[in-house]
């Protein structure tokens, strides 16, 4: 199969995966922590612990995807016109952008279960909302240094907020299947 046809097929498959992921990302995939009518001290503690655990997991996946498939390729010049593998990198970055936005929204929702974490994360909501169109911009190749800087700022803000509330976030690169690409 000619190389250009192979690239076209790969781009088509990734585009289909992106459509599936974007539709799936629109759904609220987080689970809310239900409270009993009269919570005991241990159940409140467990709910807060689960909230932090979920926050760390979702924020770590968002940070890992953003770095692996957006920041790193951008710094390497892979998104520049004429760069080898640009189209495929942009498709992957588009998927990662949608995934990152979705996981950051879930992390903020998880943070609501812990009073300290909720206060620390609250100021970051506007920054996260600013990333809503990031996946689309990436797919179209319209990303610039300001977009990447804004993404890094939001990710670092989430990490700092988690650390200040005792929920340290570590980058965790998601698998291709978690992104919706395989």
C-alpha positions in Angstrom: 0.0 0.0 0.0 1.5 3.4 -0.9 2.7 5.5 2.0 0.3 8.4 1.3 -2.7 5.9 1.3 -1.5 4.4 4.5 -1.3 7.9 6.1 -4.7 8.7 4.8 -6.2 5.5 6.3 -4.5 6.2 9.6 -5.8 9.7 9.6 -9.3 8.5 8.8 -9.2 5.9 11.6 -7.9 8.5 14.1 -10.6 10.9 13.1 -13.3 8.3 13.6 -11.7 7.5 17.0 -11.8 11.3 17.8 -15.5 11.5 17.0 -16.1 8.6 19.3 -14.0 10.0 22.0 -15.4 13.5 21.8 -19.0 12.0 22.0 -17.9 9.9 25.0 -16.1 12.8 26.6 -19.3 14.8 26.5 -21.0 12.4 28.9 -20.4 12.8 32.6 -18.2 9.8 33.4 -17.5 10.7 37.0 -19.4 9.1 39.8 -20.7 11.3 42.6 -20.1 10.3 46.2 -23.5 9.8 47.9 -23.9 10.8 51.5 -26.0 9.1 54.1 -28.7 11.1 55.8 -26.6 11.2 59.0 -23.0 10.6 58.0 -20.6 9.2 60.6 -17.1 10.5 61.1 -15.6 7.5 59.4 -17.9 7.7 56.3 -17.1 11.4 55.9 -13.4 10.6 56.1 -13.7 7.8 53.6 -15.6 10.1 51.2 -12.9 12.7 51.4 -10.3 10.1 50.9 -12.1 8.8 47.8 -12.5 12.3 46.5 -8.8 12.9 46.8 -7.9 9.6 45.2 -10.2 10.2 42.3 -8.9 13.7 41.9 -5.3 12.5 41.9 -6.1 9.8 39.3 -8.0 12.1 36.9 -5.6 15.0 37.2 -2.6 12.6 36.8 -4.1 11.2 33.6 -4.8 14.7 32.2 -1.3 15.9 33.0 0.3 12.8 31.5 -1.8 13.0 28.3 -1.1 16.8 27.9 2.6 16.3 28.3 3.0 13.2 26.2 0.9 14.1 23.2 0.7 17.9 23.2 3.6 19.7 25.1 6.4 17.3 24.1 5.6 17.1 20.3 5.0 20.9 20.3 8.4 21.5 21.8 10.0 19.1 19.3 8.5 21.0 16.4 6.3 18.1 15.3 3.2 20.4 14.8 5.0 22.8 12.4 4.0 22.7 8.7 6.2 20.3 6.8 7.3 18.3 9.8 7.5 14.6 9.4 4.5 12.9 11.0 2.7 16.2 11.6 -0.8 15.0 10.6 -0.7 11.9 12.8 0.8 13.9 15.7 -2.0 16.5 15.4 -4.7 13.9 15.4 -3.2 12.3 18.5 -2.9 15.7 20.1 -6.5 16.4 19.3 -7.6 13.3 21.1 -5.3 14.1 24.0 -6.7 17.6 24.2 -10.3 16.4 24.4 -9.2 13.7 26.9 -7.3 16.3 29.0 -10.2 18.6 29.2 -12.6 15.8 30.2 -10.3 14.5 32.9 -9.7 18.0 34.3 -13.4 18.6 34.5 -13.8 15.2 36.3 -10.9 16.1 38.7 -12.6 19.4 39.6 -15.9 17.5 40.2 -14.0 15.0 42.4 -12.4 17.8 44.4 -15.9 18.9 45.5 -15.9 15.9 47.9 -13.1 17.3 50.0 -13.5 20.8 51.5 -9.8 21.7 51.4 -9.2 20.4 47.9 -12.4 22.1 46.7 -11.2 25.5 47.9 -7.8 24.9 46.3 -9.2 23.9 42.9 -12.0 26.4 42.7 -10.0 29.3 41.2 -8.8 27.0 38.4 -12.3 26.4 36.8 -12.0 29.3 34.4 -8.6 28.1 33.2 -10.0 24.6 32.6 -13.0 26.1 30.7 -10.5 27.9 28.4 -9.2 24.5 27.3 -12.6 23.4 26.0 -11.7 24.1 22.3 -8.1 22.8 22.6 -8.8 19.4 20.9 -10.4 21.1 17.9 -7.5 23.7 17.6 -5.0 20.8 17.8 -6.7 18.7 15.1 -6.8 21.7 12.8 -3.1 22.5 13.5 -4.0 26.0 14.9 -2.1 25.7 18.2 0.6 28.2 19.2 2.9 28.9 22.1 0.2 30.7 24.0 -2.1 27.7 23.8 0.6 25.4 25.0 1.6 27.8 27.8 -2.0 28.1 28.9 -2.3 24.3 29.0 0.9 24.0 31.0 -0.3 26.7 33.4 -3.6 25.0 34.1 -1.9 21.6 34.6 0.6 23.2 37.0 -2.2 25.0 38.8 -4.0 21.7 39.3 -0.8 20.0 40.6 -0.1 22.9 43.0 -3.7 22.9 44.2 -3.6 19.1 44.8 -0.2 19.4 46.6 -1.5 22.2 48.9 -4.5 20.0 49.9 -2.4 16.9 50.5 -3.3 15.2 47.2 -0.1 15.3 45.1 -0.6 14.8 41.4 1.9 12.7 39.4 1.8 12.5 35.6 0.3 9.2 34.4 0.3 8.7 30.6 -2.9 7.1 29.6 -3.0 4.1 27.2 -4.1 4.6 23.6 -7.4 2.8 24.4 -8.1 5.3 27.2 -7.7 8.1 24.7 -10.0 6.4 22.3 -7.4 5.7 19.7 -7.1 1.9 19.9 
